[in-house]
Amino acid sequence: MKRIFLKISDTRLECQDEHPSLLAALESHNIDVEYQCREGYCGSCRTRLVSGR
């Protein structure tokens, strides 16, 4: 199981295999994220990976 740590809110989340993207995982935990295209092309949901892959 994958884990996400949101540094800005000190929140730890677990992602299920059925989440096709980081955006879907965050939304499933009711985390409000800016996005427009839902495909990663426009870049409005871009974030920085601190560690992991």
N, C-alpha and C positions, 0 to 999 in steps of 0.2 A: 504494500500500500504506500502511495506517495504522500508526502507531507509538505505543507506550505507554511512558512512563517512570515507573517506580515509585520515587518519591523516597525512601521509607523504606528500601528495599534497594538503591538505586542501580542498578536493573536496567532495561535497555531491551529491549523486545519488539516484534516485528513481527506484525501481525494480518493474517490472510488474509481475503479477501472472504467465505469460507464461515462465518466466525464471526458469528452473528446478534446477539451481545451482547458487552459487555465481560467479563461473567462467563465466557462460553464461550471467549473468547480467553485469559483468564487460566488457565482450567482446561486448555486445550490445551498450555500451557507449564508445567504441573504447579505452578502457584501456588495455594497454599491460601487460599481466600477464604470468609468466613462468608456463608451465604445460607440461606434457608428456602423461599421460594416459587418461585424461578427466574424470576419475571415482573416483579420490581421493585416489587411492591405493598407488601410488608411493610416494606421499608426496611432490612433487616439487612445488605444488601450495599452500602449507600450509601457513597459516597466523595466527595471534593472534587476538582473539576477545577481545576488550577492555570493551565493555558493550553490553547489549542486549542478544538475543539468536538466 
